[in-house]
Amino acid sequence: MTAIATMASEVLALAQAEEDLLEAAVREHSRLVYRIAYSVLRDHADAEDATQETFLRVLRYEKKFARVDNPKAWLARIAWRVAVEWRRQVVRAGTKMEQAGVELPSTGAEVERVLLEQERSALLDRLIAALPEQLRDPLVLSTLEEISPREVAMVLGISEAAVRSRAYRARQILKDKLMEKIGPRK
């Protein structure tokens, strides 16, 4: 009886340790997971749902989580896959993502500045979205989401050199396209 009681308490202790590890991962990495999801989906509600789905998947594989060498990169890779799957589902369903409106300031000069900035931002978003996926993904993760090239490489399953090269090429393409659209600065 004592051997069974000892074994049961060890199993309970192990289960509690795994639960504590998962809880700590959620606390430590939830912002990263959300940022990755948002970088793909560009919608707060969808990003929150994808973040939740990411941690649900981690919960399903919590035994594997305890053996992972780099939990941050592992979570980032799962978040990326969940967000990409989510985006594909949204596209397949034909649903358009809405952008939140911005309250405009009252002075004419400020309104003009805000509208110009919104126009530039929308143009840049369209140009980024038009990039080939193999260039867009490293750019978004490394430059916009400020994730290290090493972690981006782990998420996308490519080398660090490829991340740097693809992000650089994407920036060059964006620069050329922007120059075509808005012309050189005087």
Backbone hydrogen bonds, N-H to C=O, Kabsch-Sander energy under -0.5 kcal/mol:
donor,donor_aa,acceptor,acceptor_aa,energy
5,A,1,M,-2.4
6,T,2,T,-2.6
7,M,3,A,-2.4
8,A,4,I,-2.7
9,S,5,A,-2.3
10,E,6,T,-2.1
11,V,7,M,-2.3
12,L,8,A,-2.5
13,A,9,S,-2.3
14,L,10,E,-2.5
15,A,11,V,-2.6
16,Q,12,L,-2.4
17,A,13,A,-2.3
18,E,14,L,-2.4
19,E,15,A,-2.2
20,D,16,Q,-2.6
21,L,17,A,-2.2
22,L,18,E,-2.3
23,E,19,E,-2.6
24,A,20,D,-2.5
25,A,21,L,-2.0
26,V,22,L,-2.3
27,R,23,E,-2.3
28,E,24,A,-2.7
29,H,25,A,-2.8
30,S,26,V,-1.5
33,V,29,H,-2.5
34,Y,30,S,-2.5
35,R,31,R,-2.7
36,I,32,L,-2.4
37,A,33,V,-2.4
38,Y,34,Y,-3.1
39,S,35,R,-2.2
40,V,36,I,-1.2
41,L,37,A,-2.8
42,R,38,Y,-2.8
47,A,43,D,-2.6
48,E,44,H,-2.4
49,D,45,A,-2.3
50,A,46,D,-2.7
51,T,47,A,-2.2
52,Q,48,E,-2.3
53,E,49,D,-2.5
54,T,50,A,-2.2
55,F,51,T,-2.0
56,L,52,Q,-2.0
57,R,53,E,-2.2
58,V,54,T,-2.1
59,L,55,F,-2.2
60,R,56,L,-1.9
61,Y,57,R,-1.4
62,E,59,L,-1.3
64,K,61,Y,-0.7
65,F,61,Y,-1.8
66,A,62,E,-1.4
67,R,64,K,-1.3
68,V,65,F,-1.3
74,W,70,N,-2.3
75,L,71,P,-2.9
76,A,72,K,-2.4
77,R,73,A,-2.3
78,I,74,W,-2.0
79,A,75,L,-3.0
80,W,76,A,-2.4
81,R,77,R,-2.2
82,V,78,I,-2.8
83,A,79,A,-2.6
84,V,80,W,-2.5
85,E,81,R,-2.5
86,W,82,V,-2.6
87,R,83,A,-2.7
88,R,84,V,-2.3
89,Q,85,E,-2.2
90,V,86,W,-2.2
91,V,87,R,-2.6
92,R,88,R,-2.8
93,A,89,Q,-2.2
94,G,90,V,-0.6
94,G,91,V,-1.0
95,T,90,V,-1.8
111,V,107,T,-2.5
112,E,108,G,-2.4
113,R,109,A,-2.3
114,V,110,E,-2.8
115,L,111,V,-2.7
116,L,112,E,-2.5
117,E,113,R,-2.4
118,Q,114,V,-2.6
119,E,115,L,-2.4
120,R,116,L,-2.4
121,S,117,E,-2.6
122,A,118,Q,-2.7
123,L,119,E,-2.3
124,L,120,R,-2.7
125,D,121,S,-2.6
126,R,122,A,-2.4
127,L,123,L,-2.5
128,I,124,L,-2.6
129,A,125,D,-2.5
130,A,126,R,-1.6
131,L,127,L,-0.6
131,L,128,I,-1.2
135,L,132,P,-1.8
136,R,132,P,-2.9
137,D,133,E,-2.4
139,L,135,L,-1.6
140,V,136,R,-3.0
141,L,137,D,-2.4
142,S,138,P,-2.5
143,T,139,L,-2.4
144,L,139,L,-1.2
145,E,140,V,-2.2
147,I,141,L,-2.3
152,V,148,S,-2.6
153,A,149,P,-2.5
154,M,150,R,-1.7
155,V,151,E,-2.4
156,L,152,V,-2.9
157,G,153,A,-1.4
158,I,153,A,-1.6
163,V,159,S,-1.9
164,R,160,E,-2.6
165,S,161,A,-2.7
166,R,162,A,-2.9
167,A,163,V,-2.6
168,Y,164,R,-2.4
169,R,165,S,-2.7
170,A,166,R,-2.5
171,R,167,A,-2.4
172,Q,168,Y,-2.3
173,I,169,R,-2.5
174,L,170,A,-2.6
175,K,171,R,-2.6
176,D,172,Q,-2.5
177,K,173,I,-2.7
178,L,174,L,-2.9
179,M,175,K,-2.3
180,E,176,D,-1.9
181,K,177,K,-2.1
182,I,178,L,-3.3
183,G,178,L,-0.6
183,G,179,M,-1.4
